[in-house]
């Protein structure tokens, strides 16, 4: 049983940001400080990537552990389980579609998990720098 009423749970879920989360902002600042310039959340690109580095023909997605079904950290709510399983599975399918699209177009695609940024933000930044050079 959920500890919140349906109305309260709905309010909590509506408050979840789709862009400019604390993690995304911290990650962008670190990338910017390394000299990389980017567009953010551009709807001109398929899948609306979190960052677009046009100069490098690279898009970056910052995937939240919950919404993208991280095997280590995703914990589904106990209520309305069928809905959440379907929702997260669809998100994973969409991620695969986006990956295929960018592979076909010759763009580099980088996905960074939320927990990678929280645990050691310098590691995904180094990975991106290595990937771009």
trRosetta pair geometry for C-beta under 8 A, 3 or more apart (Angstrom, degrees):
i j d omega theta_ij theta_ji phi_ij phi_ji
1 78 7.4 -32 1 96 16 127
1 79 7.0 48 -140 -67 30 114
2 5 7.9 155 103 -81 116 8
2 6 7.9 102 70 -76 148 53
2 9 5.9 -17 172 -71 150 141
2 77 7.0 11 -94 -173 104 117
2 78 7.2 -175 -68 63 66 92
2 79 4.6 -50 -41 -4 106 143
4 8 4.0 -125 -177 93 109 117
4 9 4.5 144 95 -59 121 81
4 12 6.7 45 120 -10 176 138
5 8 4.6 90 51 10 80 103
5 9 6.9 -146 89 -6 38 88
6 9 5.8 -56 -145 38 28 111
6 10 6.2 33 154 -23 63 107
7 10 5.7 -55 -152 34 28 114
7 11 6.6 29 150 -19 62 104
8 11 5.6 -52 -152 34 34 113
8 12 6.5 36 150 -21 65 103
9 12 5.6 -52 -150 34 33 114
9 13 6.4 28 155 -15 66 107
10 13 6.0 -57 -146 39 29 107
10 14 6.3 31 155 -21 64 108
11 14 5.8 -56 -146 36 29 112
11 15 6.6 31 154 -24 62 107
12 15 5.9 -61 -158 30 29 113
12 16 7.7 44 145 -37 60 90
13 16 5.9 -31 -165 -1 43 115
17 20 6.0 -93 172 71 141 73
17 21 4.9 168 76 -76 124 78
19 24 6.8 -95 -165 87 53 170
19 40 7.4 125 -168 152 122 106
19 41 4.8 14 -125 -84 147 147
19 50 7.3 171 -125 -126 87 80
20 24 6.0 -117 -114 79 16 128
20 25 6.0 44 -159 -59 63 102
21 24 4.7 94 51 7 76 102
21 25 7.0 -146 89 -5 38 87
21 64 7.7 81 4 -81 169 117
22 25 5.9 -57 -147 38 29 110
22 26 6.3 27 156 -18 65 108
23 26 5.9 -57 -148 37 28 109
23 27 6.2 27 155 -19 64 110
23 62 6.6 174 118 165 107 138
23 64 8.0 135 56 -97 148 83
23 114 5.6 17 165 -142 170 85
23 117 5.1 105 -168 99 103 142
23 118 6.6 -47 -113 -62 118 83
24 27 5.7 -59 -147 38 29 112
24 28 6.2 29 156 -20 67 107
24 50 6.1 -129 -135 -164 119 130
24 62 5.3 173 -98 59 85 157
25 28 5.8 -54 -145 36 29 110
25 29 6.4 31 155 -21 63 106
26 29 5.8 -54 -149 34 29 112
26 30 6.5 29 153 -18 63 106
26 117 6.9 129 87 170 112 118
26 121 6.6 -89 135 -115 112 154
27 30 5.9 -57 -152 35 31 110
27 31 6.4 27 153 -16 65 108
27 62 6.1 155 51 -97 165 142
27 112 7.1 152 -145 99 149 152
27 117 5.2 -54 -75 -129 114 136
27 121 6.6 -146 -97 -148 70 111
27 124 7.4 -25 -136 90 112 132
27 125 7.7 -168 -153 -70 73 94
28 31 5.7 -58 -148 39 32 110
28 32 6.0 35 153 -22 68 108
28 38 7.4 -124 -140 61 95 131
28 40 6.7 -1 -113 -92 143 132
28 51 6.8 173 -104 -84 93 125
29 32 5.6 -53 -144 37 30 113
29 33 6.2 32 155 -21 64 106
30 33 5.8 -54 -148 35 29 113
30 34 6.8 26 152 -17 61 105
30 121 5.8 -176 -49 150 168 122
30 122 7.6 -136 -167 -91 141 54
30 125 5.2 -95 136 -84 121 141
31 34 5.8 -59 -156 35 34 110
31 36 4.9 -56 165 60 89 124
31 38 7.0 10 121 -5 133 136
31 51 7.2 14 86 -138 167 166
31 125 6.2 -155 -81 -124 68 98
31 128 6.9 -29 -114 91 109 155
32 35 7.9 96 176 -34 33 9
32 36 6.6 -97 -94 66 32 70
32 37 7.4 61 -124 -95 75 48
32 38 7.8 -106 -80 22 81 100
34 125 6.4 160 -32 -178 150 117
34 129 6.4 -102 168 -81 149 121
36 53 6.1 -41 -175 -114 112 127
36 128 7.9 -40 -46 130 167 125
36 132 7.7 166 -104 -18 127 178
37 53 7.4 120 81 -130 49 80
37 55 7.2 68 64 -2 94 132
38 51 4.5 -4 171 -167 149 99
38 52 5.9 145 -166 67 86 44
38 53 5.0 -51 -100 -80 94 69
38 54 8.0 146 -132 -2 52 73
38 60 7.7 -35 -140 26 151 119
39 42 4.6 35 127 -49 126 127
39 51 7.3 143 74 -158 47 50
39 52 4.4 -13 56 56 98 106
39 54 6.9 48 -1 -28 111 107
40 50 6.6 -19 -152 168 78 54
40 51 5.8 -24 -105 -98 68 63
40 52 7.7 -161 -76 17 22 78
41 48 6.2 13 -161 176 63 97
41 49 7.7 -144 -102 91 29 43
41 50 6.3 -6 -69 -136 68 41
42 45 5.2 63 94 9 105 102
42 48 7.0 -168 79 -142 41 61
42 49 6.9 -1 46 56 85 81
42 52 5.2 -35 23 -1 133 138
43 48 5.4 -9 -103 -104 58 102
45 48 6.7 135 76 -96 79 27
45 49 5.5 -31 98 12 135 101
45 52 5.7 162 -19 -90 155 136
45 59 6.2 175 159 -103 151 136
46 98 6.3 176 127 -128 96 80
46 101 5.2 -91 108 136 152 155
46 102 7.5 -163 71 -58 115 82
47 59 7.6 101 75 147 120 153
47 61 7.4 -56 142 -81 124 127
47 94 7.4 147 -122 159 94 95
47 97 7.8 170 -82 95 111 88
47 98 3.6 70 -89 -121 147 127
47 101 7.1 173 -26 55 119 140
47 102 7.9 -58 18 -38 142 112
49 52 5.5 116 75 -66 124 81
49 59 3.8 -127 -87 -173 168 111
49 60 6.2 106 175 57 117 39
49 61 5.6 -100 -138 -71 78 76
50 60 5.8 -66 67 101 95 79
50 61 5.5 119 4 -129 102 39
50 62 4.7 -10 9 12 172 91
51 59 7.0 157 87 -161 58 51
51 60 4.1 -1 59 54 106 109
51 62 7.8 65 -5 -24 101 99
52 58 7.7 157 -159 90 45 53
52 59 5.4 -17 -107 -108 69 78
52 60 7.8 -154 -69 22 29 74
53 56 4.4 2 121 40 115 109
53 57 7.8 -36 95 28 77 15
53 58 4.4 -3 59 65 108 99
53 59 7.5 -165 25 -79 71 30
53 60 7.1 52 -10 -14 102 106
53 132 7.2 -42 114 -113 157 132
54 57 7.1 23 -167 -77 37 43
56 108 6.9 -46 138 36 97 127
56 132 4.9 -34 -144 -142 151 105
57 106 6.8 -24 161 119 142 85
57 107 4.9 -133 165 -121 87 72
57 108 6.3 101 105 10 77 83
58 107 6.5 166 -94 -179 27 86
58 108 4.2 -20 -108 69 85 106
58 109 7.5 -179 -155 -76 64 24
58 110 6.4 21 -177 -4 108 109
58 131 7.4 119 -127 122 143 113
58 132 6.3 -67 -29 -100 161 96
59 102 6.2 -116 35 -114 124 146
59 107 6.0 40 -3 148 99 132
59 108 7.4 174 25 88 58 58
59 109 5.6 -11 64 -114 93 67
59 110 7.3 -176 91 29 46 72
60 110 4.7 -19 -110 72 78 103
60 111 7.7 163 -160 -87 56 28
60 112 6.6 10 -173 -1 102 109
60 128 6.9 5 -100 -118 133 130
61 95 7.6 175 120 -131 167 96
61 98 7.6 82 -54 119 149 148
61 109 7.4 8 1 -174 105 91
61 110 7.3 179 27 92 65 53
61 111 4.9 -15 67 -113 102 74
61 112 7.2 177 89 27 52 67
62 112 5.2 -24 -112 71 66 99
62 114 6.7 85 166 -78 89 66
62 117 7.0 13 -147 -30 115 146
63 67 7.4 -142 -169 78 70 90
63 68 3.9 -31 -173 15 111 165
63 70 7.5 143 123 -64 109 97
63 95 7.3 34 -105 -113 133 138
63 111 5.6 19 -14 -173 122 103
63 112 6.9 169 20 78 78 42
63 113 5.5 -39 72 -107 97 53
63 114 6.6 -106 97 -23 50 82
64 67 4.4 54 70 27 113 102
64 68 5.9 136 63 4 56 96
64 114 4.8 43 -125 -42 47 139
65 68 7.1 -74 -127 53 12 86
65 70 3.7 -51 -144 16 76 139
65 72 7.3 -73 -142 73 121 84
65 73 3.8 -23 -177 87 145 124
65 74 5.6 -156 156 -65 78 69
65 113 6.5 60 -78 -173 78 101
65 114 4.9 -101 -22 52 83 120
65 115 5.6 61 -67 -32 127 103
66 69 7.9 17 171 -65 23 35
66 70 7.6 -28 -42 18 25 99
66 73 7.6 -75 -57 119 59 95
66 74 5.6 134 -117 -124 38 77
66 75 7.6 -46 -108 43 89 60
66 88 7.9 -104 162 -103 55 120
67 88 7.1 -163 -166 -113 31 82
67 91 5.8 -155 161 -150 73 166
68 74 7.8 -130 77 -77 49 129
68 88 7.5 129 -156 -154 8 86
68 91 5.7 -127 -107 135 51 124
68 92 6.7 113 -167 -82 63 70
68 95 6.4 77 -143 -60 107 147
68 113 7.8 -140 76 -119 133 79
69 74 4.9 -9 -143 -61 38 171
69 88 4.4 117 -67 171 108 115
69 89 7.4 71 -63 -73 155 41
69 91 6.7 155 -11 78 104 114
69 92 5.3 -35 35 -61 139 117
70 73 4.5 9 93 46 129 89
70 74 4.8 152 53 -31 65 93
70 113 5.9 94 -105 -147 125 125
70 114 7.5 -103 -43 39 146 97
70 115 6.6 118 -162 -2 164 123
71 74 7.1 -12 -75 22 15 106
72 115 6.7 -75 83 27 130 169
73 114 7.9 -109 76 72 153 108
73 115 5.7 161 -22 -55 150 137
74 88 6.9 111 -170 -150 144 151
76 81 6.1 77 138 -136 129 80
76 84 4.8 142 -154 117 105 138
76 85 6.6 12 -126 -67 156 70
76 88 7.2 -107 -95 -6 105 148
77 80 6.5 15 94 57 120 87
77 81 7.1 -147 88 -87 68 60
77 84 5.7 161 38 -53 90 158
78 81 6.7 -26 -167 -66 29 104
80 83 4.4 -21 163 30 100 124
80 84 6.2 103 110 -20 85 96
81 84 5.8 -64 -150 41 34 107
81 85 6.1 34 157 -22 71 106
82 85 5.9 -53 -145 34 29 111
82 86 6.4 26 157 -14 63 108
83 86 6.1 -64 -154 40 26 108
83 87 6.1 26 153 -22 65 112
84 87 5.4 -51 -140 36 33 115
84 88 6.1 24 164 -12 67 107
85 88 6.4 -62 -147 41 24 102
85 89 6.1 24 156 -18 63 112
86 89 5.8 -59 -143 39 27 111
86 90 6.2 28 158 -20 64 107
87 90 6.0 -59 -153 34 25 110
87 91 6.6 27 150 -20 62 105
88 91 5.4 -48 -149 32 37 116
88 92 6.6 39 151 -19 65 101
89 92 5.7 -53 -152 35 34 112
89 93 6.5 37 150 -20 65 103
90 93 5.5 -50 -148 35 35 114
90 94 6.3 37 153 -20 66 104
91 94 5.7 -54 -149 36 31 112
91 95 6.5 38 149 -24 63 102
92 95 5.5 -48 -151 30 34 116
92 96 6.7 35 150 -18 64 101
93 96 5.7 -54 -156 34 34 111
93 97 6.5 36 148 -20 66 104
94 97 5.4 -50 -148 34 37 115
94 98 6.4 38 152 -19 66 104
95 98 5.8 -55 -150 37 30 111
95 99 6.3 35 150 -22 64 106
95 111 7.5 56 -164 -107 118 147
96 99 5.5 -51 -147 34 33 115
96 100 6.4 34 155 -19 65 103
97 100 5.9 -54 -151 35 30 111
97 101 6.4 34 151 -23 63 106
98 101 5.6 -53 -150 32 32 116
98 102 6.6 21 159 -10 65 106
98 109 7.4 148 133 -139 89 145
99 102 6.3 -64 -151 41 27 102
99 103 6.3 30 153 -22 64 110
99 109 5.8 -179 -126 103 64 162
99 111 7.9 -38 -88 -37 108 128
100 103 5.6 -57 -148 35 30 114
100 104 6.4 29 156 -18 65 106
101 104 6.0 -61 -157 35 28 109
101 105 6.4 12 155 -9 65 113
102 105 5.6 -59 -138 44 36 106
102 107 4.5 -76 -161 71 92 104
102 108 7.5 -20 158 104 120 9
102 109 4.2 108 96 -56 150 121
103 109 7.1 -62 -55 6 69 127
108 131 6.4 147 177 158 145 112
108 132 7.6 -172 72 -93 162 64
110 127 7.6 149 -152 120 125 103
110 128 5.8 78 -176 -108 168 89
110 131 6.1 128 -86 97 126 168
112 116 5.5 -117 -173 68 83 133
112 117 6.3 75 147 -48 120 101
112 124 4.6 68 -132 -154 124 146
112 127 7.9 150 -98 73 102 131
112 128 7.8 -33 -64 -57 127 114
113 116 4.6 102 63 -6 83 102
113 117 7.5 -157 96 -2 50 82
114 117 6.0 -62 -159 35 35 107
114 118 6.3 30 151 -17 70 110
115 118 5.4 -53 -139 40 38 112
115 119 5.8 33 163 -18 71 110
116 119 6.3 -57 -140 40 23 105
116 120 7.2 -54 -175 58 57 72
116 121 7.9 104 131 -103 66 41
116 123 6.4 -112 -175 83 96 113
116 124 4.9 94 134 -50 123 121
117 121 5.0 35 -159 -104 60 83
117 124 6.1 -44 -78 24 70 144
118 121 7.7 74 -41 -60 8 86
119 123 7.9 -17 92 26 96 131
120 123 4.5 56 107 -6 110 114
121 124 6.7 -57 -160 39 45 99
121 125 6.4 42 150 -17 72 112
122 125 5.5 -62 -150 42 37 115
122 126 6.1 40 154 -23 71 105
123 126 5.8 -53 -147 35 29 110
123 127 6.4 32 153 -21 63 106
124 127 5.2 -51 -145 36 38 118
124 128 6.3 40 155 -22 67 102
125 128 5.8 -54 -152 34 31 110
125 129 6.5 31 151 -18 65 105
126 129 5.7 -53 -147 36 33 111
126 130 6.3 34 154 -19 66 106
127 130 5.8 -55 -149 37 28 112
127 131 6.3 30 152 -21 63 110
128 131 5.5 -56 -147 37 31 114
128 132 6.2 24 157 -18 66 110
129 132 6.0 -62 -147 38 28 107
129 133 6.5 15 160 -14 64 111
130 133 6.4 -66 -146 37 26 101
